[in-house]
Amino acid sequence: MYESGSYGGLFVFFWLALYFYYAGCQYTIANKVGHKYPWWSFIPVLNVYQTVELAGKAWYWFIFYFIPFVNIVAHVLIWVEIAKARYKPPVWGVLMIIPFLNLVALLIMAMGETPKAVQPAAHQKPESVREPADVI
């Protein structure tokens, strides 16, 4: 009488595709910002902690994600900071709470190059390091 599994595989495929899209965009953002472990984007709870680190917020902002209603405000503030870190207008961070537009905003923040004048800290050599002198 009841059919089981007629759309189950399609449903799982849709959610996995959405998850890998989000994780792939976050991986790209983490690489461009200079995060030490960009692969954290693919690990379910660790990717939330990574967003807090990408925004440059303190560790306790991670806890805000688990408090109802506070998590909405924290999510917006964190993604606004990530947008600023990617040299994009902060409105892209605000759009992260609007369904379907968040997919576009995430792609916009992941695309594009970091300006050459301002490279991530991971790619810059500290000024205090000098090259060794040639001594004969």
C-alpha positions in Angstrom: 0.0 0.0 0.0 2.8 2.4 0.9 5.8 2.8 -1.3 9.1 3.4 0.5 12.1 4.9 -1.0 10.7 6.3 -4.2 12.3 9.7 -3.7 14.6 8.9 -0.8 17.7 8.5 -3.0 17.0 11.8 -4.7 16.5 13.5 -1.4 19.8 12.2 -0.1 21.6 13.2 -3.3 20.1 16.7 -3.1 21.3 17.3 0.5 24.8 15.8 -0.2 25.2 18.0 -3.2 24.2 21.1 -1.2 26.6 20.1 1.6 29.5 19.7 -0.7 28.7 22.9 -2.5 28.7 24.8 0.9 31.9 23.0 2.0 33.6 23.6 -1.3 32.9 27.3 -1.2 34.0 27.5 2.5 37.2 25.6 1.6 37.9 28.2 -1.2 37.3 31.0 1.2 39.5 29.4 3.8 42.3 29.0 1.3 42.1 32.6 0.1 41.9 34.1 3.6 45.0 32.0 4.6 43.4 29.6 7.2 45.9 27.0 8.4 43.5 24.0 7.9 41.1 24.7 5.0 40.0 21.0 4.9 38.1 21.6 8.2 35.3 22.8 5.8 34.3 19.2 5.1 34.0 18.0 8.7 30.5 18.7 10.1 30.9 20.5 13.4 34.5 21.6 12.8 33.4 23.7 9.8 31.2 25.8 12.1 34.3 26.5 14.3 36.2 27.3 11.2 33.7 30.0 10.2 34.3 31.6 13.6 38.1 31.5 13.0 37.7 32.9 9.5 35.8 35.9 10.9 38.6 36.4 13.5 36.2 36.1 16.4 37.0 34.6 19.8 36.4 30.9 20.4 33.2 31.4 22.5 31.4 32.7 19.3 31.2 29.0 18.4 28.9 28.4 21.4 26.6 31.2 20.2 25.7 28.9 17.2 23.9 26.5 19.6 21.7 29.1 21.4 18.3 29.7 19.7 17.8 33.2 18.2 21.3 34.2 19.3 22.6 31.9 16.5 20.9 34.0 13.8 22.5 37.2 15.0 25.9 35.5 15.5 25.7 33.9 12.0 25.1 37.3 10.4 27.9 39.0 12.3 30.3 36.2 11.6 29.6 36.2 7.8 29.8 40.0 7.6 33.3 39.7 9.0 34.2 36.9 6.5 32.9 39.1 3.7 35.2 41.9 4.9 38.1 39.5 5.1 37.4 38.6 1.4 37.2 42.3 0.5 33.5 42.1 -0.5 30.7 44.4 0.6 29.3 43.4 4.0 25.8 43.0 2.5 27.0 39.5 1.2 27.3 38.4 4.8 23.8 39.6 5.6 22.4 37.7 2.7 23.7 34.5 4.3 20.5 34.2 6.3 18.1 34.4 3.3 17.4 31.0 1.7 18.6 30.5 -1.8 20.3 33.9 -1.8 22.8 32.5 0.6 24.0 30.1 -2.1 24.7 33.0 -4.4 26.3 35.1 -1.6 28.6 32.2 -0.7 29.7 31.7 -4.3 30.3 35.5 -4.6 32.5 35.5 -1.5 34.4 32.4 -2.7 35.0 33.8 -6.2 37.5 36.5 -7.1 41.1 37.1 -6.2 42.5 38.7 -3.2 44.0 42.1 -4.1 47.8 41.8 -4.7 48.5 44.6 -2.3 46.8 42.7 0.5 47.7 39.0 0.5 46.7 36.7 3.4 49.2 36.6 6.3 50.1 33.0 5.5 51.7 34.1 2.2 53.7 37.0 3.5 57.2 36.9 4.9 57.6 38.8 8.1 59.6 42.0 7.8 61.8 41.1 10.7 63.3 38.1 8.9 66.4 39.0 6.9 68.2 37.0 4.3 71.6 35.7 5.4 74.6 37.7 4.3 77.1 36.2 2.0 80.3 35.8 4.0 83.4 34.9 2.2 
